[in-house]
């Protein structure tokens, strides 16, 4: 057994069984666990997914929201135990993989069209 097979076996044990189905452009609620001292609570972060990158257990996604007129971006590992669940609020219709152009926009210009099926 070579090194790549060993690494692949270790990574397979770290993957979540159920991976949420969402894409770039979707508005999501991320339920993230936060430790404060000896307590642990769940905090919700709602915003638009501006990028997904990586594969396997290294896959991450970045969510952007406006908080008091200031853009806040947060990146989470998809298979992290600190991410309790990802809930899709709205599906977005976009034509590119990374939505960095949203960083320069505020208000209605920063909206993504909703995907209607």
N, C-alpha and C positions, 0 to 999 in steps of 0.2 A: 504494500500500500504506500503510494507516494504522498508527498506533502499536500498536493492540491486536493486529493481525495479526503485526507484528514480534515483539512480546513472546510471542505464542503459538508462533511458530516457534522462538524461542530456548528456551522451556520444553520444547517437544517433543523437542529434542535432549538434554535433561537427564534424561528419563524412562528408567527401567529397562525392558528388554524383558519380563522375567519378574517379575511382582509376586506375592509370596506371598499365598495365600488364607487370611485369618484374620479373626475378628470380635472385638467386645468380649465379654469373658467367657472367651475362650480362654486356656489356659496355653501360653505360647510360650517358646522359647529364641531369644534374639537374639544372633547372632554379630557382635560389634562390633570393628572394627579400632582398636587403641590404639597411639599412637606414644610410645615411651620413648627419648628421645635420638635416635639414628640407627637404632634398631631399630623394627620394626613387628610386633605380635603380635595374635592374635585372642582376645578375652575373651568368655565366654558369660554372659549375663544372663537368668535364667529367672524368670518371674513371670506374673501375670495382666494381660491387656490391660484397662485401665480406661477408656480413651477413644481414639477416632480422630477426627481433625478435619482440615479443609482439603480441597483437591482438587488435581489435576494434580501438578506437581512440588513443591508446598508442603505436601502431605499429611504429617501427623505422627501418631505413635501413642505412647501412654504406657503403660509396663509397671511394675507394682508388685510388690515382693516383700518378705518379712520377712527381715531379716538380723540375727541375734543379738537378736531381739525388737524391733528398730527397723524401721519401715516405710521402704523406700527406693523412690522413684519416679524413673524415667528416661524422658525423651522423646527419640525419634529421628525424623528425617525419613525417610519411607518410601523415597524414591528417592535417599538419600545413598550415595555410594561407600564411606562408613565402615561401613555396614550390609552385611556380606557376605551373610548370609542370615537368614531368619526361619523357624524350624521349629516347627510346631504339635505340642505334646505331648499336649494334651487339649482337647476341644471343650467349651465351657461353655454352659449353658442359662440365659440371662438375659432379662429383659423390659424392659430399658431401655438407652439408648445410652451413658450415662456412669455408671460404677460408683463414684462418689465416696463412697457410704455404706460402702465397704470400709475407708476410712481410719479410721473410728472403731471398727473391730472387730479382735479379736485371736484367734488360735487357730482352733477349729472354726467359730466364727461367721463368720470371714473367708473360708470356703470357698464356692465356686460349684458348684452341681450340675452333674454331667456330662451332656452331651447324648448320649442313646442313640438310635441310628437303627435 
